[in-house]
Amino acid sequence: MTETSQGVNSVDIAVGILTFVARYDGQARAIDIANGCNLSKSRLHKYLISLCRTGMLCQNEKGIYSLGATLHQLSGNGSGESDPISKLNDVLTAFRDKFNYSTGVVVSTGEGLVLKHYNRSFRNVDIDFLPNTPVPLHHSAAGQIFMSFTDHPQDDQHASQIAQIRLQGFAVRYQPTHGIPGAQSIACPLLDNKEKLIAIAVTMGFFSTEDIPKIAVQLMNTVGSLSR
């Protein structure tokens, strides 16, 4: 297959690049792609130009490559829409870009709650998580949402808290996580048209107490845009 100055026609290598990025939960640096796909930096650059131009990949201001809108559309259910978790991560990435707060998508698996996607803010100091990090059920805002919007067994101790979360539509972990002084998180649910929980949207960082309600409303409005 031939290469040109505008890009390349090598489908095998392009698919390999996309597969590598997807394997790393949709986010990877160029140097990691080059090493993982056994490509020189100059050769990889041509592929990245073509893949970004066609929307198969996109690049943020920090140089991180992510799966693009065209790829999400192609991976949809035939209706031209991407899957709900990918769509949620897309709007949470936009939320991160607009407000400069880290965001993430938490999903329920057979082994518990997992941070499937993580979009770090551009602040000099912030929280870092690896994708697929386990999320504690009883010590996280995402866990509070899961218990509030599923049939998870409830006890009397948490009943009033769960009722309040369902009423306001979001949960907050005010107490810092052990080892991350000052860090807090806010979460809200993504529900289907039958009010079944699909995934949990989370924003996390170092928030002032007075800002938390405003950030929570912004997060809910962002997630709510998916159902409009």
N, C-alpha and C positions, 0 to 999 in steps of 0.2 A: 504494500500500500504506500501511497505517496504522501509527502508532506509539502505544504506550500507556506508562503509567508503569512497568509491569512488564517492558517489553522492546519488541521490534519483531517484525513479521511479514515484513519485507523479506528474502526469501530471496536475491535477487541481491546485496544489499549484504553480508549475512552470509557468503555464499560468497566474496565478494571479500576480506573480512577474513581468512577461513581460508586462502585462497590466498596472501595477502600474508605471513602468518605462516609458512606452509609454504615459501615462496620463500626466506625467511631462515632456513632449516634449523630451523624449528619454534620459534624464540625471537625475540620482538620487544617493544619498548617501546610503550606506548600512544601516545606522541607520534609515533613513527615510523609506526605503523598509521594514525593520523589523517592524517598528511601523505601517506602512500602511497595511501590510499583516498579522499582528498579529502573527509574528514568533519570536522565541528567536534568539539572535545573532548567537549562535552556530548552530542551525538548518538551519538558512538562509545561513550560510557560505557554507554548503554542496550543497545547491541549486546553489549558485553563482559559485562554482567550476565547476559543471556540465554544467551550462548555458554558462559560458565563454569558457570551453573546446570545446563545440559544436558550438561556434560562434554565439549563440543566444544573448549573451551579450558580452561586452568588458569593460575593466577597464583601465582608464588612470593613469598616474603617481601620480595624486592627490587623487586617490581612488574613483573617480566618475564612476559609472556604466552607460554605454550607450547601446543602441540597437546595436547588432552586425551584421556582414556581412551576416551570414547565414539567419538571420531573414529578412534583407533587400532583400535578394535574393528570399526568399519564398514569400515575399509580392509583388513581381514584377508582370509583366503582362503575365507570362507564358513563356517568352523568356529567363528566367534566369537572367534578369536584374532588378535592383531595380528601383523605380520611380525616375524621374529626380531630384526632390527636395531632396530626401534622398541621392542620388549620389552626388549632389552639396554639401550637408552638410558634407559628408564623405571627399571630397577633401579639403573642407575648414578646417575641423578638422586637416587634414594632413598639410595644410598650417600653421595653428596655431602651430602645433607641431614642424615644421621645422624652422619657422621664429620668433616664440614667439610673434605674434601679435594676438589680439582678432579678431574673425571672426563671421559672422552671415549670415543667410539667410532671406531675406525680401520677402514677398509675398503680392500680392494684394488680398484683401477681399472685401466683400460688404460694409464693414465699413471703408475701407481705407487700407493703407499699414501697415503691421504688421511684427515685428521681430519674425519669427516662430522658428528659432533655434539660439542659442547664445553659442559660444565656447570661454570662457575667457582665456586669456593668463596666463602664469605662473609667470608673473612679480609680485613683491611685491605690487606695486601700479598700478592699472589699472582701467578701467571702468567696472562697473557691470550693467547688465540688466536682467530683468526677461523675460523668453520666452513669446511671444504674447504681447510684449510692442508695443503700437501704434507708428508709425514712421511718423513724419510730412512731408507733401508733399513738402512744399516750403522751408524748412530749414534743408534738409538732402541730402547727396550724393545719397542715394537710391531714394529719391523723384526726383532728377534731372534725374537719369537714367529712372525712370518710365515715366516722361514727354517726354523724348527724344526718347524712343523706343516703345511708344504706340500712339494711336490716341487721346491722351489727348489734349484738346484745348490749343492752344499756343497763346501768345500775342507777339506783336512786341518787347516788352522789353526783352523777353527771347529767341527770335528767334535765335540770333547770338550765344548765349551760348549753346542752344540745338544743333545747327549745329556743333559747336566745339566738343561737347560731342560725337555726333554720329561719327564724324571723328576720334577722338582719341580712342574711345571705353571705356572710363571711366569718372567718375565724382569725384570731390573732394569738400568736405565741409571744407574750410580753417578756417572759423570763429568758435571758440569754442562754444559748446552748452551751453546755460545758465545754470549755476550751476555746470558745469564740466570744470573748467579753463584749457585751453591748449589742450583739446581733439579735435581730428579731425577724419574724416572718408573718406574712398575711396570706391567707388562702381563700379561694372561693371555688364552687363547683362548676363543672361543665356538665349539664344535664341533657338527656335526649328529650324528644317530644312526649315521652311518657314519664318524665321526671326521674329517670334512672340515671345514676351517676356514671359518666363516661370517663372523666379524668378530673384532675384537680390542678387549678392554676395557682401558682405561688410566686410572690415577690418577697425578697429577703434582703436584709442589709442593716444599716445603722440608722434607725428612724427616731425622730423625736416623738414623744407621746402625743403632742398636739397634732402632728402631721398624719398619724396613723389612720384616723377616720377618712381623711381626704384621699389618701393613697388607696384605701380599701374601696372607696367609691369609684376611683379611676380604674382599679383592677376589675371590678364587677362590670363597669361599662364596657371595658375592653372585651371581656368574655361574652357579655351580652350581645355584642355586635355580631357574633357568629350566628345568632338565631334571628337576625333581622332580615 
